[in-house]
Amino acid sequence: MTGLSRAELAALSPSALRALIRAGDHAGVTSGLAPGVLQGNLAILPTEAADDFAAFCAANPAALPVIERGRPGDPILTCAAGFDLRTDLPGYQVWRDGAPAETCADISALWSSDLTAFALGCWFANESALAAAGIRMRHIERGVQGALFRTRRAATPAGRFSGPEVVSMRPFATADVPRIRALTGARPQAHGAPLDLDAEGLGVDLSAPDWGDAIPPERGETALFWPCGLTGQEALAASGPPFFITHRPGCMVVTDLPAEPA
């Protein structure tokens, strides 16, 4: 593994970061890295289910904004120069029969001609704008992605796919909330503005996230929740194919696409 510090990793260009990942020299989360570009969730599934999954994404655009739908059987995505989705993420989660089966750093041996990939927008693309605005992000300070929760709210079903809505949570100074709403609301490819719901309304326990790391709000902070791309993972697990692959939580597709709205 590389001996680069978190600050040194954050200074790398997207292509340099991907090269480091491809070489097996970075296996951690990509939160706080590649500032200024879109990052994405990854879903790889049998092509016969791809149209239904695309319809599910379209029915839940805040949680599942599609950055790119790959071509059937093609492991190369165009959202980043030279991007090979078999090797260029820090970690992958392999699913079998609706349950996580294994994690790995390279899925070349699992790739086949009947698979289609989706890159779906990720909240991490908001981080550079928030940092530029001087907004404190405690999850960045801790080098973690934040807390993610399976809620009691149902996503909008489409085709064969249905499941719960997943949200991410990060605590912010209450005084910063209006600016955060404005900045993130301008970035629909990164889930847009936070939800107008609190932990009670979502049915989640802030001390017990389903994924990620608990970061309870401190005095003077407010917990903000955003729709999350793991909504797609949950739908695939609940009603999808017997075999699919996603990113390992926090280990995202790093694109070359600008995070700033056009």
MIROVO-483371 format. One record per residue (C-alpha): residue number from 1; x, y, z; residue in three letters. Coordinates in Angstrom, 1 decimal. Example, Ala and Ser with C-alpha at 12.3 -4.5 7.8 and 13.67 -1.06 7.14 Angstrom:
// residues 2
R  num      c1      c2      c3  residuo
R    1    12.3    -4.5     7.8      Ala
R    2    13.7    -1.1     7.1      Ser
//
This chain:
// residues 262
R  num      c1      c2      c3  residuo
R    1     0.0     0.0     0.0      Met
R    2     1.1     3.6    -0.7      Thr
R    3     2.7     5.6     2.1      Gly
R    4     0.9     8.8     1.0      Leu
R    5    -1.0    10.8     3.6      Ser
R    6    -4.7    11.6     3.3      Arg
R    7    -3.7    15.1     2.2      Ala
R    8    -1.3    13.8    -0.4      Glu
R    9    -4.0    11.5    -1.8      Leu
R   10    -6.4    14.4    -1.9      Ala
R   11    -3.9    16.3    -4.0      Ala
R   12    -3.8    13.7    -6.8      Leu
R   13    -5.6    14.2   -10.1      Ser
R   14    -8.5    11.8   -10.7      Pro
R   15    -6.4     9.8   -13.3      Ser
R   16    -3.4     9.6   -10.9      Ala
R   17    -5.8     8.4    -8.1      Leu
R   18    -7.3     5.7   -10.4      Arg
R   19    -3.8     4.6   -11.4      Ala
R   20    -2.9     4.2    -7.7      Leu
R   21    -6.1     2.2    -7.2      Ile
R   22    -5.4     0.0   -10.2      Arg
R   23    -1.9    -0.8    -8.9      Ala
R   24    -3.4    -1.9    -5.6      Gly
R   25    -1.9     1.0    -3.7      Asp
R   26    -5.1     2.5    -2.4      His
R   27    -7.8     0.3    -1.0      Ala
R   28    -9.6     2.8     1.2      Gly
R   29   -12.6     5.1     0.8      Val
R   30   -12.6     7.8    -1.8      Thr
R   31   -14.4    10.4     0.4      Ser
R   32   -12.4    13.6     0.4      Gly
R   33   -10.3    12.6    -2.6      Leu
R   34   -10.4    13.8    -6.3      Ala
R   35   -12.0    17.1    -5.4      Pro
R   36   -14.0    18.8    -8.1      Gly
R   37   -15.2    15.7   -10.0      Val
R   38   -18.2    13.4    -9.8      Leu
R   39   -17.8    10.1    -8.0      Gln
R   40   -20.3     7.3    -8.5      Gly
R   41   -21.8     4.2    -7.0      Asn
R   42   -21.3     1.1    -9.1      Leu
R   43   -23.9    -1.6    -9.9      Ala
R   44   -23.0    -4.5   -12.3      Ile
R   45   -25.9    -6.9   -13.1      Leu
R   46   -27.0    -9.3   -15.8      Pro
R   47   -28.0    -7.5   -19.0      Thr
R   48   -31.4    -9.1   -19.0      Glu
R   49   -32.3    -7.1   -15.8      Ala
R   50   -30.7    -3.8   -17.0      Ala
R   51   -33.8    -2.2   -18.5      Asp
R   52   -35.8    -2.9   -15.3      Asp
R   53   -32.9    -1.4   -13.2      Phe
R   54   -32.8     1.6   -15.4      Ala
R   55   -36.5     2.1   -14.9      Ala
R   56   -36.0     1.8   -11.1      Phe
R   57   -33.3     4.5   -11.3      Cys
R   58   -35.6     6.8   -13.3      Ala
R   59   -38.3     6.3   -10.7      Ala
R   60   -35.9     7.3    -7.9      Asn
R   61   -33.8    10.0    -9.5      Pro
R   62   -32.6    11.7    -6.2      Ala
R   63   -31.2     8.4    -4.9      Ala
R   64   -30.1     7.0    -8.2      Leu
R   65   -29.0     9.7   -10.7      Pro
R   66   -27.4     7.8   -13.6      Val
R   67   -24.0     9.1   -14.6      Ile
R   68   -23.5     6.4   -17.2      Glu
R   69   -25.0     3.1   -18.3      Arg
R   70   -22.3     0.9   -19.8      Gly
R   71   -22.7    -1.2   -23.0      Arg
R   72   -23.5    -4.9   -22.5      Pro
R   73   -20.4    -6.9   -22.0      Gly
R   74   -18.1    -3.8   -22.0      Asp
R   75   -16.1    -3.2   -18.9      Pro
R   76   -14.9     0.3   -20.1      Ile
R   77   -16.8     3.4   -19.0      Leu
R   78   -16.5     6.7   -20.8      Thr
R   79   -17.0     8.9   -17.8      Cys
R   80   -13.3     8.7   -17.1      Ala
R   81   -10.3     8.3   -19.4      Ala
R   82    -9.1     4.7   -19.6      Gly
R   83   -11.5     3.6   -16.8      Phe
R   84   -11.8    -0.1   -16.5      Asp
R   85   -14.5    -1.0   -14.0      Leu
R   86   -12.9    -4.4   -13.3      Arg
R   87    -9.9    -2.9   -11.6      Thr
R   88   -10.3     0.8   -11.0      Asp
R   89   -12.3     0.9    -7.7      Leu
R   90   -10.6     0.4    -4.3      Pro
R   91   -13.0    -2.4    -3.5      Gly
R   92   -15.9    -4.5    -4.7      Tyr
R   93   -18.7    -6.3    -3.1      Gln
R   94   -19.9    -9.5    -4.8      Val
R   95   -23.5   -10.6    -4.1      Trp
R   96   -25.0   -14.1    -4.6      Arg
R   97   -28.6   -15.0    -4.0      Asp
R   98   -29.3   -11.6    -2.5      Gly
R   99   -26.6   -11.7     0.2      Ala
R  100   -23.0   -10.3     0.3      Pro
R  101   -20.7   -13.2    -0.6      Ala
R  102   -17.2   -11.8    -0.8      Glu
R  103   -15.2    -8.6    -1.2      Thr
R  104   -12.3    -8.2    -3.6      Cys
R  105   -10.0    -5.6    -5.2      Ala
R  106   -10.3    -6.9    -8.8      Asp
R  107   -13.3    -8.5   -10.5      Ile
R  108   -11.6    -9.4   -13.8      Ser
R  109   -12.2   -13.1   -13.2      Ala
R  110   -15.9   -12.5   -12.6      Leu
R  111   -16.5   -10.3   -15.6      Trp
R  112   -18.6   -11.8   -18.5      Ser
R  113   -20.1   -10.8   -21.7      Ser
R  114   -23.7   -10.8   -20.3      Asp
R  115   -23.1    -8.1   -17.7      Leu
R  116   -24.0    -4.4   -17.8      Thr
R  117   -22.7    -1.7   -15.5      Ala
R  118   -24.3     1.4   -14.1      Phe
R  119   -22.4     4.4   -12.5      Ala
R  120   -24.7     6.3   -10.3      Leu
R  121   -24.1     9.7    -8.7      Gly
R  122   -22.6     9.9    -5.2      Cys
R  123   -22.7    12.6    -2.4      Trp
R  124   -18.9    12.9    -2.4      Phe
R  125   -19.1    15.3    -5.3      Ala
R  126   -20.5    17.9    -2.9      Asn
R  127   -17.4    18.0    -0.7      Glu
R  128   -15.2    20.4    -2.7      Ser
R  129   -18.0    23.0    -2.9      Ala
R  130   -18.7    22.7     0.8      Leu
R  131   -15.0    23.0     1.6      Ala
R  132   -14.6    26.0    -0.7      Ala
R  133   -17.5    27.6     1.3      Ala
R  134   -15.6    27.1     4.5      Gly
R  135   -18.2    24.5     5.8      Ile
R  136   -16.8    22.1     8.3      Arg
R  137   -17.2    18.4     7.5      Met
R  138   -16.4    16.2    10.4      Arg
R  139   -16.5    13.0     8.4      His
R  140   -13.7    14.4     6.2      Ile
R  141   -11.7    15.2     9.4      Glu
R  142   -12.1    11.6    10.5      Arg
R  143   -11.3    10.1     7.0      Gly
R  144   -14.7     8.3     6.8      Val
R  145   -17.6     8.4     4.5      Gln
R  146   -20.3     9.1     7.1      Gly
R  147   -23.3     7.1     8.3      Ala
R  148   -25.7     5.3     6.0      Leu
R  149   -29.1     4.0     7.1      Phe
R  150   -31.8     1.7     5.7      Arg
R  151   -35.0     3.6     6.4      Thr
R  152   -38.6     2.6     6.9      Arg
R  153   -39.6     4.5     3.7      Arg
R  154   -40.1     2.5     0.5      Ala
R  155   -38.4     3.5    -2.7      Ala
R  156   -40.7     3.9    -5.8      Thr
R  157   -40.9     0.4    -7.4      Pro
R  158   -40.3    -0.2   -11.1      Ala
R  159   -40.2    -3.4   -13.1      Gly
R  160   -39.0    -6.2   -10.9      Arg
R  161   -37.3    -3.9    -8.5      Phe
R  162   -38.4    -2.6    -5.1      Ser
R  163   -36.9    -2.1    -1.7      Gly
R  164   -36.3     0.4     1.1      Pro
R  165   -34.9     3.9     0.6      Glu
R  166   -31.4     4.3     1.9      Val
R  167   -30.0     7.6     3.2      Val
R  168   -26.7     9.0     4.1      Ser
R  169   -26.2    11.3     7.1      Met
R  170   -23.6    13.9     8.0      Arg
R  171   -23.7    16.4    10.8      Pro
R  172   -23.2    20.1    10.1      Phe
R  173   -23.3    23.3    12.1      Ala
R  174   -26.9    24.4    12.3      Thr
R  175   -25.9    27.9    11.2      Ala
R  176   -24.5    26.4     7.9      Asp
R  177   -27.7    24.5     7.0      Val
R  178   -29.2    27.1     4.6      Pro
R  179   -25.9    27.4     2.6      Arg
R  180   -25.6    23.6     2.5      Ile
R  181   -29.1    23.3     1.2      Arg
R  182   -28.4    25.8    -1.6      Ala
R  183   -25.0    24.3    -2.5      Leu
R  184   -26.1    20.7    -2.6      Thr
R  185   -29.5    21.5    -4.2      Gly
R  186   -27.6    22.7    -7.2      Ala
R  187   -26.0    19.3    -7.7      Arg
R  188   -28.7    16.7    -8.6      Pro
R  189   -26.0    14.3    -9.9      Gln
R  190   -24.8    14.2    -6.2      Ala
R  191   -28.3    13.6    -4.7      His
R  192   -29.4    17.3    -4.6      Gly
R  193   -30.6    19.0    -1.4      Ala
R  194   -31.0    17.2     1.9      Pro
R  195   -34.4    15.6     2.8      Leu
R  196   -36.8    17.6     4.9      Asp
R  197   -36.9    14.7     7.4      Leu
R  198   -35.2    13.9    10.7      Asp
R  199   -34.1    10.6    12.2      Ala
R  200   -37.5     9.9    13.7      Glu
R  201   -39.3    10.6    10.5      Gly
R  202   -36.9     8.2     8.7      Leu
R  203   -37.1     5.6    11.4      Gly
R  204   -33.3     5.4    12.0      Val
R  205   -31.1     5.3    15.0      Asp
R  206   -28.2     7.7    14.7      Leu
R  207   -26.0     5.6    16.9      Ser
R  208   -26.4     2.4    14.8      Ala
R  209   -25.9     3.0    11.1      Pro
R  210   -26.3     0.0     8.7      Asp
R  211   -23.1     1.0     6.9      Trp
R  212   -20.3     3.5     7.5      Gly
R  213   -19.5     5.1    10.8      Asp
R  214   -21.7     6.7    13.4      Ala
R  215   -21.0    10.5    13.7      Ile
R  216   -23.7    11.8    16.1      Pro
R  217   -24.3    15.5    16.0      Pro
R  218   -22.5    17.6    18.5      Glu
R  219   -24.0    20.6    20.3      Arg
R  220   -24.9    23.2    17.8      Gly
R  221   -25.1    20.7    14.9      Glu
R  222   -27.9    19.3    12.8      Thr
R  223   -28.1    15.8    11.3      Ala
R  224   -28.8    16.2     7.5      Leu
R  225   -29.9    13.3     5.4      Phe
R  226   -29.6    12.7     1.7      Trp
R  227   -31.0    10.0    -0.6      Pro
R  228   -28.3     7.4    -1.2      Cys
R  229   -27.2     5.2    -4.1      Gly
R  230   -27.3     2.1    -1.8      Leu
R  231   -31.1     2.3    -2.5      Thr
R  232   -30.2     0.5    -5.7      Gly
R  233   -28.1    -2.1    -3.9      Gln
R  234   -31.0    -2.9    -1.6      Glu
R  235   -33.4    -3.3    -4.5      Ala
R  236   -31.0    -5.6    -6.3      Leu
R  237   -30.6    -7.7    -3.1      Ala
R  238   -34.3    -7.9    -2.4      Ala
R  239   -35.7    -8.5    -5.9      Ser
R  240   -32.9    -8.7    -8.3      Gly
R  241   -30.7   -11.3   -10.0      Pro
R  242   -28.9   -14.1    -8.2      Pro
R  243   -25.5   -12.6    -9.0      Phe
R  244   -24.5    -8.9    -9.1      Phe
R  245   -21.6    -6.7    -8.1      Ile
R  246   -21.4    -3.3    -6.4      Thr
R  247   -18.7    -1.1    -5.0      His
R  248   -17.6    -1.7    -1.4      Arg
R  249   -19.1     1.0     0.7      Pro
R  250   -17.2     4.3     0.3      Gly
R  251   -15.0     2.9    -2.5      Cys
R  252   -16.5     4.8    -5.5      Met
R  253   -16.1     5.2    -9.2      Val
R  254   -13.8     8.3    -9.6      Val
R  255   -14.8    10.0   -12.9      Thr
R  256   -13.3    12.9   -14.9      Asp
R  257   -16.7    14.7   -15.0      Leu
R  258   -16.9    18.1   -13.3      Pro
R  259   -18.9    18.2   -10.0      Ala
R  260   -19.8    21.8   -10.6      Glu
R  261   -23.2    22.3   -12.2      Pro
R  262   -23.2    23.5   -15.8      Ala
//
